[in-house]
Amino acid sequence: MRTLVDIPDEQIGALTELCERRKQPRAALIREAISEYLARRSRTRQESGFGLWGTKSMDGLAYQRKVRAEW
């Protein structure tokens, strides 16, 4: 399907540079960008939160007890 979209000049410029670097047509990069956007937006809350605690140094159970002690 063809569609008409208004894109600001600065984004067109950046897209043109990316097309030249990757040696791909503009339409291919736009389709890729839309696919990535839709994939990110379709994740469930559980999937998008998976692994967030991995960078924390505190034990999960210890954190839970600390927070509940504030009640």
C-alpha positions, 0 to 999 in steps of 0.5 A: 500500500502506498501512503503519503506522510509529511516528514520534517526536512531534518529527518529527511536529511538524516534519512538520506544520509543513512540510506547512503551509508547503508546503500538501501532505498529510503522506502526499505529503511522506512519499512524497517523503522515502522516494523521495529516501532510496532514490535516495540509497542506490541510487547506486553508489560511483562516482556518489556519489564523482563530483566530490569532488576538485573542491574540492581545490586540489592536482592529482590526479596530484601527490597520487597521487605524494605518497601513493605516495612514502609507501610 
